[in-house]
Amino acid sequence: MNTRYADSEPSRAEIDAMTGPILVEFGAPWCGHCQAAQALIAAALSAHPVVCHIKIEDGRGRRLGRSFGVKLWPTLVFLRDGQEVARLVRPDDAGSIGHALARIDAVP
């Protein structure tokens, strides 16, 4: 699990071209909802070590978040081979995160 937000955000084309299971987390380091979700995300990700976790700081003028239609933080976008499979906004339990991770981590 990434604990720090990326210094620069990848382009949407780079995200879409990625292969395998990917979790893109949109949020901000000062966001209380984002901070509260970190333990839940960590717990769920511990059972899915092959999932690539990309943590993106979102906000005004950030194109990647807008391309995904992010409105609230944290927003978790679960991708498999560049295709969105699931999305959670402000998750409040590790079980729902784990369920979404299982959907992208399963062998197609």
TIRO-2110 file (N, C-alpha, C; in Angstrom, 1 decimal):
// TIRO-2110
0.8, -1.2, 0.0, N, 1, A
0.0, 0.0, 0.0, CA, 1, A
0.9, 1.2, 0.0, C, 1, A
0.5, 2.2, -0.9, N, 2, A
1.2, 3.5, -0.9, CA, 2, A
0.7, 4.3, 0.3, C, 2, A
1.5, 4.9, 1.1, N, 3, A
1.1, 5.7, 2.2, CA, 3, A
1.2, 7.2, 1.8, C, 3, A
1.9, 7.5, 0.7, N, 4, A
2.1, 8.9, 0.3, CA, 4, A
1.4, 9.1, -1.0, C, 4, A
0.9, 10.3, -1.2, N, 5, A
0.3, 10.7, -2.5, CA, 5, A
1.4, 10.9, -3.5, C, 5, A
1.2, 10.5, -4.7, N, 6, A
2.2, 10.6, -5.8, CA, 6, A
2.6, 12.1, -6.0, C, 6, A
3.8, 12.4, -6.3, N, 7, A
4.3, 13.7, -6.5, CA, 7, A
3.7, 14.3, -7.8, C, 7, A
3.5, 13.5, -8.8, N, 8, A
2.8, 13.9, -10.0, CA, 8, A
1.8, 12.9, -10.4, C, 8, A
0.8, 13.3, -11.0, N, 9, A
-0.3, 12.4, -11.4, CA, 9, A
0.0, 11.9, -12.8, C, 9, A
-0.2, 10.6, -13.0, N, 10, A
-0.1, 10.1, -14.4, CA, 10, A
-1.2, 10.6, -15.3, C, 10, A
-1.1, 10.5, -16.6, N, 11, A
-2.2, 10.9, -17.5, CA, 11, A
-3.2, 9.8, -17.5, C, 11, A
-4.4, 10.2, -18.0, N, 12, A
-5.5, 9.2, -18.1, CA, 12, A
-5.1, 8.1, -19.1, C, 12, A
-4.4, 8.5, -20.1, N, 13, A
-3.9, 7.4, -21.1, CA, 13, A
-3.0, 6.4, -20.4, C, 13, A
-2.1, 6.9, -19.5, N, 14, A
-1.2, 6.0, -18.8, CA, 14, A
-2.0, 5.0, -17.9, C, 14, A
-3.0, 5.5, -17.2, N, 15, A
-3.8, 4.7, -16.4, CA, 15, A
-4.6, 3.7, -17.2, C, 15, A
-5.2, 4.1, -18.3, N, 16, A
-6.0, 3.2, -19.2, CA, 16, A
-5.1, 2.2, -19.8, C, 16, A
-3.8, 2.4, -20.0, N, 17, A
-2.9, 1.4, -20.6, CA, 17, A
-2.3, 0.4, -19.7, C, 17, A
-2.5, 0.6, -18.4, N, 18, A
-2.0, -0.3, -17.4, CA, 18, A
-2.7, -1.6, -17.4, C, 18, A
-1.9, -2.7, -17.1, N, 19, A
-2.5, -4.0, -17.1, CA, 19, A
-2.5, -4.5, -15.7, C, 19, A
-3.4, -5.5, -15.5, N, 20, A
-3.5, -6.1, -14.2, CA, 20, A
-4.5, -5.3, -13.3, C, 20, A
-4.6, -5.8, -12.0, N, 21, A
-5.5, -5.1, -11.1, CA, 21, A
-4.8, -3.9, -10.5, C, 21, A
-5.6, -2.8, -10.5, N, 22, A
-5.1, -1.5, -10.1, CA, 22, A
-6.2, -0.8, -9.2, C, 22, A
-5.7, -0.2, -8.1, N, 23, A
-6.6, 0.6, -7.3, CA, 23, A
-6.1, 2.0, -7.4, C, 23, A
-6.9, 2.9, -7.9, N, 24, A
-6.5, 4.3, -7.9, CA, 24, A
-7.3, 5.0, -6.8, C, 24, A
-6.6, 5.6, -5.9, N, 25, A
-7.2, 6.3, -4.7, CA, 25, A
-7.1, 7.8, -4.9, C, 25, A
-8.2, 8.5, -4.9, N, 26, A
-8.2, 10.0, -5.1, CA, 26, A
-8.5, 10.6, -3.7, C, 26, A
-7.7, 11.5, -3.3, N, 27, A
-8.0, 12.2, -2.0, CA, 27, A
-7.0, 13.3, -1.8, C, 27, A
-6.9, 13.7, -0.5, N, 28, A
-5.9, 14.8, -0.2, CA, 28, A
-5.4, 14.5, 1.2, C, 28, A
-4.1, 14.8, 1.5, N, 29, A
-3.5, 14.5, 2.8, CA, 29, A
-4.2, 15.1, 4.0, C, 29, A
-4.8, 16.3, 3.8, N, 30, A
-5.5, 17.0, 4.9, CA, 30, A
-6.9, 16.6, 5.1, C, 30, A
-7.5, 15.8, 4.2, N, 31, A
-8.9, 15.4, 4.2, CA, 31, A
-9.2, 14.4, 5.4, C, 31, A
-10.1, 14.7, 6.3, N, 32, A
-10.4, 13.8, 7.4, CA, 32, A
-11.0, 12.5, 7.0, C, 32, A
-11.8, 12.5, 5.9, N, 33, A
-12.4, 11.3, 5.4, CA, 33, A
-11.3, 10.4, 4.8, C, 33, A
-10.4, 11.0, 4.2, N, 34, A
-9.3, 10.2, 3.6, CA, 34, A
-8.4, 9.6, 4.7, C, 34, A
-8.1, 10.4, 5.7, N, 35, A
-7.3, 9.9, 6.8, CA, 35, A
-8.0, 8.7, 7.5, C, 35, A
-9.3, 8.9, 7.7, N, 36, A
-10.1, 7.8, 8.4, CA, 36, A
-10.1, 6.5, 7.6, C, 36, A
-10.1, 6.6, 6.3, N, 37, A
-10.1, 5.4, 5.4, CA, 37, A
-8.8, 4.7, 5.3, C, 37, A
-7.7, 5.3, 5.7, N, 38, A
-6.4, 4.6, 5.4, CA, 38, A
-6.3, 3.3, 6.1, C, 38, A
-6.7, 3.1, 7.3, N, 39, A
-6.6, 1.8, 8.0, CA, 39, A
-7.5, 0.8, 7.3, C, 39, A
-8.6, 1.2, 6.8, N, 40, A
-9.5, 0.3, 6.1, CA, 40, A
-8.9, -0.2, 4.8, C, 40, A
-8.3, 0.8, 4.1, N, 41, A
-7.7, 0.4, 2.8, CA, 41, A
-6.5, -0.5, 3.0, C, 41, A
-5.7, -0.2, 4.0, N, 42, A
-4.5, -1.0, 4.3, CA, 42, A
-5.0, -2.4, 4.7, C, 42, A
-6.0, -2.6, 5.5, N, 43, A
-6.5, -3.9, 5.9, CA, 43, A
-7.0, -4.7, 4.7, C, 43, A
-7.7, -4.1, 3.8, N, 44, A
-8.2, -4.7, 2.6, CA, 44, A
-7.1, -5.1, 1.7, C, 44, A
-6.2, -4.2, 1.4, N, 45, A
-5.1, -4.4, 0.5, CA, 45, A
-4.1, -5.5, 1.0, C, 45, A
-4.0, -5.8, 2.3, N, 46, A
-3.1, -6.8, 2.8, CA, 46, A
-3.4, -8.2, 2.3, C, 46, A
-4.7, -8.4, 1.9, N, 47, A
-5.1, -9.7, 1.3, CA, 47, A
-5.0, -9.7, -0.2, C, 47, A
-4.5, -8.6, -0.8, N, 48, A
-4.4, -8.6, -2.2, CA, 48, A
-3.1, -7.9, -2.6, C, 48, A
-2.0, -8.6, -2.4, N, 49, A
-0.6, -8.0, -2.6, CA, 49, A
-0.3, -7.7, -4.0, C, 49, A
-1.0, -8.3, -5.0, N, 50, A
-0.6, -8.1, -6.4, CA, 50, A
-1.3, -6.9, -6.9, C, 50, A
-2.2, -6.3, -6.2, N, 51, A
-2.9, -5.1, -6.7, CA, 51, A
-2.0, -3.9, -6.6, C, 51, A
-1.9, -3.2, -7.7, N, 52, A
-1.1, -2.0, -7.8, CA, 52, A
-1.9, -0.8, -7.2, C, 52, A
-1.4, -0.2, -6.2, N, 53, A
-2.2, 0.9, -5.5, CA, 53, A
-1.5, 2.2, -5.9, C, 53, A
-2.3, 3.1, -6.5, N, 54, A
-1.8, 4.4, -6.9, CA, 54, A
-2.6, 5.4, -6.2, C, 54, A
-1.9, 6.3, -5.4, N, 55, A
-2.6, 7.2, -4.5, CA, 55, A
-2.4, 8.6, -5.1, C, 55, A
-3.4, 9.3, -5.5, N, 56, A
-3.4, 10.5, -6.3, CA, 56, A
-4.0, 11.7, -5.4, C, 56, A
-3.2, 12.7, -5.2, N, 57, A
-3.8, 13.9, -4.6, CA, 57, A
-4.7, 14.6, -5.6, C, 57, A
-5.9, 14.8, -5.2, N, 58, A
-6.9, 15.4, -6.1, CA, 58, A
-7.2, 16.8, -5.6, C, 58, A
-7.8, 17.6, -6.5, N, 59, A
-8.1, 19.0, -6.2, CA, 59, A
-8.4, 19.8, -7.4, C, 59, A
-8.6, 21.1, -7.2, N, 60, A
-8.9, 22.0, -8.3, CA, 60, A
-7.7, 22.0, -9.3, C, 60, A
-8.1, 21.9, -10.6, N, 61, A
-7.1, 21.9, -11.6, CA, 61, A
-6.4, 20.5, -11.9, C, 61, A
-6.8, 19.5, -11.2, N, 62, A
-6.2, 18.2, -11.3, CA, 62, A
-7.0, 17.4, -12.4, C, 62, A
-6.4, 17.1, -13.5, N, 63, A
-7.2, 16.6, -14.6, CA, 63, A
-7.6, 15.1, -14.4, C, 63, A
-6.7, 14.3, -13.8, N, 64, A
-7.0, 12.9, -13.7, CA, 64, A
-8.3, 12.7, -12.9, C, 64, A
-8.4, 13.3, -11.8, N, 65, A
-9.6, 13.2, -11.0, CA, 65, A
-10.9, 13.6, -11.8, C, 65, A
-10.8, 14.7, -12.5, N, 66, A
-11.9, 15.1, -13.3, CA, 66, A
-12.3, 14.1, -14.4, C, 66, A
-11.2, 13.5, -15.0, N, 67, A
-11.5, 12.5, -16.0, CA, 67, A
-12.3, 11.3, -15.5, C, 67, A
-12.1, 11.0, -14.2, N, 68, A
-12.8, 9.9, -13.6, CA, 68, A
-14.1, 10.4, -12.9, C, 68, A
-14.4, 11.7, -13.0, N, 69, A
-15.7, 12.2, -12.4, CA, 69, A
-15.7, 12.3, -10.9, C, 69, A
-14.5, 12.4, -10.3, N, 70, A
-14.4, 12.4, -8.8, CA, 70, A
-15.0, 13.7, -8.3, C, 70, A
-15.9, 13.5, -7.3, N, 71, A
-16.5, 14.7, -6.6, CA, 71, A
-16.3, 14.7, -5.1, C, 71, A
-16.1, 13.6, -4.5, N, 72, A
-15.9, 13.5, -3.1, CA, 72, A
-14.6, 12.6, -2.8, C, 72, A
-14.0, 12.8, -1.7, N, 73, A
-12.8, 12.1, -1.3, CA, 73, A
-13.1, 11.3, 0.0, C, 73, A
-12.5, 10.2, 0.1, N, 74, A
-11.7, 9.5, -0.9, CA, 74, A
-12.6, 8.8, -1.9, C, 74, A
-12.2, 8.7, -3.1, N, 75, A
-12.8, 7.9, -4.1, CA, 75, A
-11.9, 6.9, -4.6, C, 75, A
-12.3, 5.6, -4.5, N, 76, A
-11.5, 4.5, -4.9, CA, 76, A
-12.0, 3.9, -6.2, C, 76, A
-11.1, 3.9, -7.2, N, 77, A
-11.5, 3.4, -8.5, CA, 77, A
-10.7, 2.1, -8.7, C, 77, A
-11.5, 1.0, -8.9, N, 78, A
-10.9, -0.3, -9.1, CA, 78, A
-10.9, -0.7, -10.6, C, 78, A
-9.7, -0.9, -11.1, N, 79, A
-9.5, -1.2, -12.5, CA, 79, A
-8.9, -2.5, -12.8, C, 79, A
-9.2, -3.1, -13.8, N, 80, A
-8.6, -4.3, -14.3, CA, 80, A
-8.2, -4.1, -15.8, C, 80, A
-7.0, -4.1, -16.1, N, 81, A
-6.5, -3.9, -17.5, CA, 81, A
-7.0, -2.6, -18.0, C, 81, A
-7.0, -1.5, -17.2, N, 82, A
-7.4, -0.2, -17.7, CA, 82, A
-8.9, 0.0, -17.7, C, 82, A
-9.7, -1.0, -17.3, N, 83, A
-11.2, -0.8, -17.4, CA, 83, A
-11.7, -0.8, -15.9, C, 83, A
-12.6, 0.2, -15.7, N, 84, A
-13.2, 0.3, -14.4, CA, 84, A
-14.1, -0.8, -14.1, C, 84, A
-13.9, -1.5, -12.9, N, 85, A
-14.8, -2.6, -12.5, CA, 85, A
-15.7, -2.2, -11.4, C, 85, A
-15.2, -1.4, -10.5, N, 86, A
-15.9, -1.0, -9.3, CA, 86, A
-15.4, 0.4, -8.8, C, 86, A
-16.2, 1.0, -8.0, N, 87, A
-15.9, 2.4, -7.5, CA, 87, A
-16.5, 2.5, -6.1, C, 87, A
-15.8, 3.0, -5.1, N, 88, A
-16.3, 3.3, -3.8, CA, 88, A
-16.0, 4.7, -3.5, C, 88, A
-17.0, 5.4, -2.9, N, 89, A
-16.8, 6.8, -2.5, CA, 89, A
-17.0, 6.8, -1.0, C, 89, A
-16.0, 7.4, -0.3, N, 90, A
-16.0, 7.4, 1.2, CA, 90, A
-16.4, 6.1, 1.8, C, 90, A
-15.6, 5.1, 1.5, N, 91, A
-15.9, 3.8, 2.1, CA, 91, A
-15.7, 3.8, 3.6, C, 91, A
-16.6, 3.1, 4.3, N, 92, A
-16.5, 3.1, 5.8, CA, 92, A
-16.3, 1.7, 6.4, C, 92, A
-16.0, 0.7, 5.5, N, 93, A
-15.7, -0.6, 6.1, CA, 93, A
-14.7, -1.3, 5.1, C, 93, A
-13.8, -2.1, 5.7, N, 94, A
-12.8, -2.8, 5.0, CA, 94, A
-13.5, -3.9, 4.1, C, 94, A
-14.6, -4.4, 4.5, N, 95, A
-15.3, -5.5, 3.7, CA, 95, A
-15.7, -5.1, 2.3, C, 95, A
-16.2, -3.9, 2.2, N, 96, A
-16.6, -3.4, 0.9, CA, 96, A
-15.4, -3.2, 0.0, C, 96, A
-14.3, -2.7, 0.6, N, 97, A
-13.1, -2.5, -0.2, CA, 97, A
-12.5, -3.9, -0.6, C, 97, A
-12.5, -4.8, 0.3, N, 98, A
-12.1, -6.1, 0.0, CA, 98, A
-12.9, -6.8, -1.1, C, 98, A
-14.2, -6.6, -1.0, N, 99, A
-15.0, -7.2, -2.1, CA, 99, A
-14.7, -6.6, -3.4, C, 99, A
-14.5, -5.3, -3.5, N, 100, A
-14.1, -4.7, -4.8, CA, 100, A
-12.8, -5.1, -5.2, C, 100, A
-11.8, -5.3, -4.3, N, 101, A
-10.5, -5.8, -4.7, CA, 101, A
-10.6, -7.2, -5.2, C, 101, A
-11.4, -8.0, -4.6, N, 102, A
-11.5, -9.4, -5.1, CA, 102, A
-12.1, -9.4, -6.5, C, 102, A
-12.9, -8.5, -6.9, N, 103, A
-13.4, -8.4, -8.3, CA, 103, A
-12.3, -8.1, -9.3, C, 103, A
-11.3, -7.3, -8.9, N, 104, A
-10.2, -7.0, -9.9, CA, 104, A
-9.0, -8.0, -9.8, C, 104, A
-8.9, -8.6, -8.6, N, 105, A
-7.8, -9.5, -8.3, CA, 105, A
-8.0, -10.9, -8.8, C, 105, A
-9.3, -11.2, -9.1, N, 106, A
-9.6, -12.6, -9.6, CA, 106, A
-9.0, -12.8, -11.0, C, 106, A
-8.6, -14.0, -11.3, N, 107, A
-8.1, -14.3, -12.6, CA, 107, A
-9.3, -14.3, -13.6, C, 107, A
-9.2, -13.5, -14.7, N, 108, A
-10.3, -13.4, -15.6, CA, 108, A
-10.6, -14.7, -16.3, C, 108, A
END
